[in-house]
């Protein structure tokens, strides 16, 4: 029962009380008039009663008494007014035991069904959350693996490019060395083609050989002959073959 129900019940009691008072007053007047032998004549000493006393009685006695009984019977400290009214309504309403038992059983079944449904929904939500988390973790791991694979592929390509560059440089160096060797050999062949030989005869020395062959016996010419033959001095021997560049 809520506050409006209490107010309605109090108003009903007040109305019934006022009706009873009016009825008693009417009966009292009628009986007094019948006793005096004049039904139409009102008693001279009768006093007209108003519902003011009734209203004051209800306001100052009945309502405080009802509130006091309510707090004494049903109110428990720590409960809200709504909870107390709910408990009061449950205690005031009288039901048939079989109906109450059936209602309690139905309510218990409904509660169990709601609890089971709530647990099922909670489990489904938990499963969904777990699946979502697992999917996110799997996606993160796959992204990490893909990133690592990409880095490894990039590192592999960089290593292959480095090796290719080194191979290209080595090939260029080998080609340059080969060309230099070929140029050196060509130069030697060219020099050998230009170089003539001379067999030292009796009474010949390096100065005379240079003078006869070049027409110049200077130190520069002698140095050129010594360099071409790997000689450290101007001494020659009879029968020695020397190169004349």
C-alpha atoms as a printed R data frame, in Angstrom:
    type eleno elety resid chain resno       x       y       z
1   ATOM     1    CA   UNK     A     1   0.000   0.000   0.000
2   ATOM     2    CA   UNK     A     2   1.247   3.427  -0.850
3   ATOM     3    CA   UNK     A     3   0.526   6.784   0.693
4   ATOM     4    CA   UNK     A     4  -2.499   7.384  -1.545
5   ATOM     5    CA   UNK     A     5  -4.089   4.111  -0.342
6   ATOM     6    CA   UNK     A     6  -3.554   5.145   3.283
7   ATOM     7    CA   UNK     A     7  -5.101   8.527   2.574
8   ATOM     8    CA   UNK     A     8  -8.098   6.912   0.841
9   ATOM     9    CA   UNK     A     9  -8.671   4.529   3.739
10  ATOM    10    CA   UNK     A    10  -8.408   7.346   6.275
11  ATOM    11    CA   UNK     A    11 -10.840   9.422   4.214
12  ATOM    12    CA   UNK     A    12 -13.263   6.474   4.061
13  ATOM    13    CA   UNK     A    13 -13.077   6.022   7.857
14  ATOM    14    CA   UNK     A    14 -13.645   9.724   8.326
15  ATOM    15    CA   UNK     A    15 -16.649   9.759   5.981
16  ATOM    16    CA   UNK     A    16 -18.187   6.694   7.624
17  ATOM    17    CA   UNK     A    17 -17.566   8.237  11.034
18  ATOM    18    CA   UNK     A    18 -19.236  11.467   9.939
19  ATOM    19    CA   UNK     A    19 -22.170   9.563   8.452
20  ATOM    20    CA   UNK     A    20 -22.641   7.665  11.696
21  ATOM    21    CA   UNK     A    21 -22.501  10.908  13.659
22  ATOM    22    CA   UNK     A    22 -25.087  12.523  11.382
23  ATOM    23    CA   UNK     A    23 -27.313   9.452  11.573
24  ATOM    24    CA   UNK     A    24 -27.109   9.413  15.373
25  ATOM    25    CA   UNK     A    25 -27.864  13.130  15.467
26  ATOM    26    CA   UNK     A    26 -30.892  12.656  13.183
27  ATOM    27    CA   UNK     A    27 -32.175   9.721  15.256
28  ATOM    28    CA   UNK     A    28 -31.628  11.694  18.422
29  ATOM    29    CA   UNK     A    29 -33.657  14.636  17.074
30  ATOM    30    CA   UNK     A    30 -36.424  12.379  15.832
31  ATOM    31    CA   UNK     A    31 -36.649  10.527  19.128
32  ATOM    32    CA   UNK     A    32 -36.752  13.754  21.083
33  ATOM    33    CA   UNK     A    33 -39.417  15.178  18.817
34  ATOM    34    CA   UNK     A    34 -41.492  12.002  19.127
35  ATOM    35    CA   UNK     A    35 -41.126  12.122  22.878
36  ATOM    36    CA   UNK     A    36 -42.408  15.698  23.009
37  ATOM    37    CA   UNK     A    37 -45.389  14.796  20.825
38  ATOM    38    CA   UNK     A    38 -44.526  17.241  18.071
39  ATOM    39    CA   UNK     A    39 -42.767  15.778  15.059
40  ATOM    40    CA   UNK     A    40 -42.392  19.006  13.186
41  ATOM    41    CA   UNK     A    41 -41.319  21.150  16.104
42  ATOM    42    CA   UNK     A    42 -37.670  21.139  16.939
43  ATOM    43    CA   UNK     A    43 -36.614  21.080  20.597
44  ATOM    44    CA   UNK     A    44 -35.823  24.470  21.946
45  ATOM    45    CA   UNK     A    45 -32.713  23.389  23.829
46  ATOM    46    CA   UNK     A    46 -31.249  21.189  21.086
47  ATOM    47    CA   UNK     A    47 -27.864  22.257  19.871
48  ATOM    48    CA   UNK     A    48 -26.818  21.855  16.282
49  ATOM    49    CA   UNK     A    49 -23.689  19.824  15.975
50  ATOM    50    CA   UNK     A    50 -21.189  20.462  13.166
51  ATOM    51    CA   UNK     A    51 -18.611  18.111  11.709
52  ATOM    52    CA   UNK     A    52 -15.874  20.396  13.000
53  ATOM    53    CA   UNK     A    53 -15.255  18.207  16.022
54  ATOM    54    CA   UNK     A    54 -15.122  15.161  13.811
55  ATOM    55    CA   UNK     A    55 -12.611  16.789  11.498
56  ATOM    56    CA   UNK     A    56 -10.496  17.912  14.431
57  ATOM    57    CA   UNK     A    57 -10.715  14.433  15.902
58  ATOM    58    CA   UNK     A    58  -9.549  12.867  12.658
59  ATOM    59    CA   UNK     A    59  -6.748  15.392  12.134
60  ATOM    60    CA   UNK     A    60  -5.336  15.537  15.652
61  ATOM    61    CA   UNK     A    61  -6.107  12.042  16.975
62  ATOM    62    CA   UNK     A    62  -6.884   9.500  14.297
63  ATOM    63    CA   UNK     A    63  -4.168  10.455  11.767
64  ATOM    64    CA   UNK     A    64  -1.319  10.716  14.343
65  ATOM    65    CA   UNK     A    65  -2.520   7.463  15.912
66  ATOM    66    CA   UNK     A    66  -2.488   5.750  12.496
67  ATOM    67    CA   UNK     A    67   1.008   7.060  11.769
68  ATOM    68    CA   UNK     A    68   2.175   5.914  15.208
69  ATOM    69    CA   UNK     A    69   0.747   2.438  14.662
70  ATOM    70    CA   UNK     A    70   2.336   2.311  11.223
71  ATOM    71    CA   UNK     A    71   5.798   3.174  12.574
72  ATOM    72    CA   UNK     A    72   5.348   0.831  15.535
73  ATOM    73    CA   UNK     A    73   4.192  -2.169  13.509
74  ATOM    74    CA   UNK     A    74   5.846  -1.889  10.133
75  ATOM    75    CA   UNK     A    75   8.664   0.630  10.117
76  ATOM    76    CA   UNK     A    76  12.234  -0.648  10.451
77  ATOM    77    CA   UNK     A    77  15.220   1.692  10.705
78  ATOM    78    CA   UNK     A    78  17.428   1.658   7.636
79  ATOM    79    CA   UNK     A    79  14.587   0.983   5.222
80  ATOM    80    CA   UNK     A    80  13.383   3.559   2.781
81  ATOM    81    CA   UNK     A    81   9.769   4.640   2.822
82  ATOM    82    CA   UNK     A    82   9.112   2.886  -0.458
83  ATOM    83    CA   UNK     A    83  10.560  -0.390   0.880
84  ATOM    84    CA   UNK     A    84   8.567  -0.081   4.111
85  ATOM    85    CA   UNK     A    85   5.379   0.582   2.176
86  ATOM    86    CA   UNK     A    86   6.126  -2.408  -0.009
87  ATOM    87    CA   UNK     A    87   6.660  -4.629   3.034
88  ATOM    88    CA   UNK     A    88   3.509  -3.208   4.620
89  ATOM    89    CA   UNK     A    89   1.491  -3.887   1.514
90  ATOM    90    CA   UNK     A    90   2.796  -7.445   1.431
91  ATOM    91    CA   UNK     A    91   1.862  -7.922   5.086
92  ATOM    92    CA   UNK     A    92  -1.542  -6.199   4.919
93  ATOM    93    CA   UNK     A    93  -2.803  -7.922   1.781
94  ATOM    94    CA   UNK     A    94  -4.281 -11.257   2.776
95  ATOM    95    CA   UNK     A    95  -4.398 -13.990   0.183
96  ATOM    96    CA   UNK     A    96  -5.665 -17.482   0.105
97  ATOM    97    CA   UNK     A    97  -2.822 -19.843   1.199
98  ATOM    98    CA   UNK     A    98  -3.081 -21.966  -1.921
99  ATOM    99    CA   UNK     A    99  -3.183 -18.875  -4.141
100 ATOM   100    CA   UNK     A   100  -0.304 -17.321  -2.243
101 ATOM   101    CA   UNK     A   101   1.697 -20.514  -2.520
102 ATOM   102    CA   UNK     A   102   0.964 -20.763  -6.226
103 ATOM   103    CA   UNK     A   103   1.812 -17.108  -6.664
104 ATOM   104    CA   UNK     A   104   5.036 -17.570  -4.731
105 ATOM   105    CA   UNK     A   105   5.884 -20.616  -6.804
106 ATOM   106    CA   UNK     A   106   5.123 -18.768 -10.026
107 ATOM   107    CA   UNK     A   107   7.129 -15.808  -8.824
108 ATOM   108    CA   UNK     A   108   9.956 -18.121  -7.806
109 ATOM   109    CA   UNK     A   109   9.818 -19.808 -11.213
110 ATOM   110    CA   UNK     A   110   9.773 -16.438 -12.926
111 ATOM   111    CA   UNK     A   111  12.705 -15.290 -10.791
112 ATOM   112    CA   UNK     A   112  14.593 -18.477 -11.537
113 ATOM   113    CA   UNK     A   113  13.750 -18.175 -15.210
114 ATOM   114    CA   UNK     A   114  14.853 -14.550 -15.221
115 ATOM   115    CA   UNK     A   115  18.007 -15.458 -13.290
116 ATOM   116    CA   UNK     A   116  18.718 -18.324 -15.674
117 ATOM   117    CA   UNK     A   117  18.020 -16.097 -18.647
118 ATOM   118    CA   UNK     A   118  20.194 -13.383 -17.134
119 ATOM   119    CA   UNK     A   119  22.980 -15.906 -16.448
120 ATOM   120    CA   UNK     A   120  22.637 -17.241 -19.983
121 ATOM   121    CA   UNK     A   121  22.803 -13.748 -21.420
122 ATOM   122    CA   UNK     A   122  25.772 -12.958 -19.183
123 ATOM   123    CA   UNK     A   123  27.510 -16.160 -20.302
124 ATOM   124    CA   UNK     A   124  26.743 -15.381 -23.949
125 ATOM   125    CA   UNK     A   125  28.027 -11.843 -23.498
126 ATOM   126    CA   UNK     A   126  31.135 -13.168 -21.731
127 ATOM   127    CA   UNK     A   127  31.660 -15.680 -24.524
128 ATOM   128    CA   UNK     A   128  31.222 -12.943 -27.118
129 ATOM   129    CA   UNK     A   129  33.688 -10.722 -25.257
130 ATOM   130    CA   UNK     A   130  36.146 -13.610 -24.973
131 ATOM   131    CA   UNK     A   131  35.772 -14.439 -28.678
132 ATOM   132    CA   UNK     A   132  36.182 -10.785 -29.586
133 ATOM   133    CA   UNK     A   133  39.291 -10.498 -27.392
134 ATOM   134    CA   UNK     A   134  40.721 -13.695 -28.864
135 ATOM   135    CA   UNK     A   135  40.009 -12.442 -32.389
136 ATOM   136    CA   UNK     A   136  41.671  -9.120 -31.596
137 ATOM   137    CA   UNK     A   137  44.704 -10.899 -30.104
138 ATOM   138    CA   UNK     A   138  44.894 -13.214 -33.125
139 ATOM   139    CA   UNK     A   139  44.618 -10.261 -35.491
140 ATOM   140    CA   UNK     A   140  47.323  -8.427 -33.527
141 ATOM   141    CA   UNK     A   141  49.596 -11.491 -33.641
142 ATOM   142    CA   UNK     A   142  48.984 -11.937 -37.376
143 ATOM   143    CA   UNK     A   143  49.693  -8.238 -37.951
144 ATOM   144    CA   UNK     A   144  52.876  -8.567 -35.886
145 ATOM   145    CA   UNK     A   145  53.929 -11.669 -37.827
146 ATOM   146    CA   UNK     A   146  53.150  -9.924 -41.119
147 ATOM   147    CA   UNK     A   147  55.195  -6.911 -40.017
148 ATOM   148    CA   UNK     A   148  58.084  -9.153 -38.950
149 ATOM   149    CA   UNK     A   149  57.864 -11.052 -42.262
150 ATOM   150    CA   UNK     A   150  57.835  -7.755 -44.113
151 ATOM   151    CA   UNK     A   151  60.896  -6.572 -42.178
152 ATOM   152    CA   UNK     A   152  62.650  -9.883 -42.841
153 ATOM   153    CA   UNK     A   153  61.806  -9.625 -46.541
154 ATOM   154    CA   UNK     A   154  63.087  -6.055 -46.637
155 ATOM   155    CA   UNK     A   155  66.271  -7.096 -44.814
156 ATOM   156    CA   UNK     A   156  66.697 -10.003 -47.247
157 ATOM   157    CA   UNK     A   157  66.235  -7.696 -50.221
158 ATOM   158    CA   UNK     A   158  68.679  -5.198 -48.708
159 ATOM   159    CA   UNK     A   159  71.212  -8.000 -48.158
160 ATOM   160    CA   UNK     A   160  70.725  -9.241 -51.714
161 ATOM   161    CA   UNK     A   161  71.106  -5.694 -53.024
162 ATOM   162    CA   UNK     A   162  74.279  -5.244 -50.954
163 ATOM   163    CA   UNK     A   163  75.706  -8.514 -52.240
164 ATOM   164    CA   UNK     A   164  74.741  -7.597 -55.803
165 ATOM   165    CA   UNK     A   165  76.426  -4.213 -55.387
166 ATOM   166    CA   UNK     A   166  79.535  -5.848 -53.938
167 ATOM   167    CA   UNK     A   167  79.544  -8.369 -56.788
168 ATOM   168    CA   UNK     A   168  79.118  -5.541 -59.295
169 ATOM   169    CA   UNK     A   169  81.967  -3.582 -57.717
170 ATOM   170    CA   UNK     A   170  84.148  -6.693 -57.597
171 ATOM   171    CA   UNK     A   171  83.321  -7.394 -61.221
172 ATOM   172    CA   UNK     A   172  84.145  -3.822 -62.161
173 ATOM   173    CA   UNK     A   173  87.402  -4.048 -60.244
174 ATOM   174    CA   UNK     A   174  88.240  -7.371 -61.894
175 ATOM   175    CA   UNK     A   175  87.357  -5.925 -65.255
176 ATOM   176    CA   UNK     A   176  89.501  -2.878 -64.559
177 ATOM   177    CA   UNK     A   177  92.376  -5.100 -63.395
178 ATOM   178    CA   UNK     A   178  91.983  -7.272 -66.473
179 ATOM   179    CA   UNK     A   179  91.981  -4.249 -68.718
180 ATOM   180    CA   UNK     A   180  95.017  -2.840 -66.904
181 ATOM   181    CA   UNK     A   181  96.816  -6.151 -67.265
182 ATOM   182    CA   UNK     A   182  95.903  -6.296 -70.917
183 ATOM   183    CA   UNK     A   183  97.092  -2.717 -71.343
184 ATOM   184    CA   UNK     A   184 100.317  -3.547 -69.539
185 ATOM   185    CA   UNK     A   185 100.848  -6.609 -71.695
186 ATOM   186    CA   UNK     A   186 100.047  -4.627 -74.818
187 ATOM   187    CA   UNK     A   187 102.493  -1.967 -73.739
188 ATOM   188    CA   UNK     A   188 105.118  -4.616 -73.066
189 ATOM   189    CA   UNK     A   189 104.410  -6.216 -76.421
190 ATOM   190    CA   UNK     A   190 104.638  -2.813 -78.009
191 ATOM   191    CA   UNK     A   191 107.884  -2.137 -76.240
192 ATOM   192    CA   UNK     A   192 109.171  -5.577 -77.144
193 ATOM   193    CA   UNK     A   193 108.220  -4.975 -80.730
194 ATOM   194    CA   UNK     A   194 110.190  -1.766 -80.705
195 ATOM   195    CA   UNK     A   195 113.078  -3.237 -78.719
196 ATOM   196    CA   UNK     A   196 115.991  -4.789 -80.557
197 ATOM   197    CA   UNK     A   197 118.711  -7.010 -79.226
198 ATOM   198    CA   UNK     A   198 122.468  -6.807 -79.527
199 ATOM   199    CA   UNK     A   199 125.118  -9.386 -78.772
200 ATOM   200    CA   UNK     A   200 128.136  -7.913 -77.110
201 ATOM   201    CA   UNK     A   201 131.320  -8.393 -79.126
202 ATOM   202    CA   UNK     A   202 134.995  -8.128 -78.174
203 ATOM   203    CA   UNK     A   203 136.286  -4.687 -77.338
204 ATOM   204    CA   UNK     A   204 132.666  -3.337 -76.872
205 ATOM   205    CA   UNK     A   205 131.291  -1.615 -73.860
206 ATOM   206    CA   UNK     A   206 127.874  -0.102 -73.063
207 ATOM   207    CA   UNK     A   207 128.934   3.384 -74.076
208 ATOM   208    CA   UNK     A   208 130.124   2.197 -77.508
209 ATOM   209    CA   UNK     A   209 126.935   0.138 -78.009
210 ATOM   210    CA   UNK     A   210 124.768   3.198 -77.216
211 ATOM   211    CA   UNK     A   211 126.830   5.412 -79.454
212 ATOM   212    CA   UNK     A   212 126.651   2.937 -82.363
213 ATOM   213    CA   UNK     A   213 122.916   2.225 -81.946
214 ATOM   214    CA   UNK     A   214 121.485   5.596 -80.845
215 ATOM   215    CA   UNK     A   215 124.286   7.905 -81.921
216 ATOM   216    CA   UNK     A   216 124.268   9.226 -78.362
217 ATOM   217    CA   UNK     A   217 126.395   7.951 -75.497
218 ATOM   218    CA   UNK     A   218 124.888  10.244 -72.840
219 ATOM   219    CA   UNK     A   219 124.042   9.087 -69.311
220 ATOM   220    CA   UNK     A   220 120.300   9.230 -70.080
221 ATOM   221    CA   UNK     A   221 120.684   6.803 -72.932
222 ATOM   222    CA   UNK     A   222 122.862   4.501 -70.838
223 ATOM   223    CA   UNK     A   223 120.252   4.619 -68.013
224 ATOM   224    CA   UNK     A   224 117.482   3.613 -70.481
225 ATOM   225    CA   UNK     A   225 119.541   0.628 -71.640
226 ATOM   226    CA   UNK     A   226 120.332  -0.409 -68.057
227 ATOM   227    CA   UNK     A   227 116.606  -0.158 -67.089
228 ATOM   228    CA   UNK     A   228 115.519  -2.258 -70.059
229 ATOM   229    CA   UNK     A   229 117.983  -4.999 -69.138
230 ATOM   230    CA   UNK     A   230 117.869  -4.739 -65.348
231 ATOM   231    CA   UNK     A   231 121.533  -3.797 -65.108
232 ATOM   232    CA   UNK     A   232 123.056  -1.932 -62.159
233 ATOM   233    CA   UNK     A   233 126.252  -0.870 -63.930
234 ATOM   234    CA   UNK     A   234 127.611  -0.271 -67.371
235 ATOM   235    CA   UNK     A   235 129.704  -3.489 -67.356
236 ATOM   236    CA   UNK     A   236 128.905  -5.938 -70.157
237 ATOM   237    CA   UNK     A   237 130.437  -9.267 -71.142
238 ATOM   238    CA   UNK     A   238 131.360 -10.664 -74.564
239 ATOM   239    CA   UNK     A   239 128.486 -12.722 -75.920
240 ATOM   240    CA   UNK     A   240 125.865 -11.073 -73.634
241 ATOM   241    CA   UNK     A   241 122.565 -10.254 -75.365
242 ATOM   242    CA   UNK     A   242 121.154  -6.955 -74.292
243 ATOM   243    CA   UNK     A   243 117.960  -5.160 -75.208
244 ATOM   244    CA   UNK     A   244 118.090  -1.827 -76.902
245 ATOM   245    CA   UNK     A   245 114.738  -0.042 -76.392
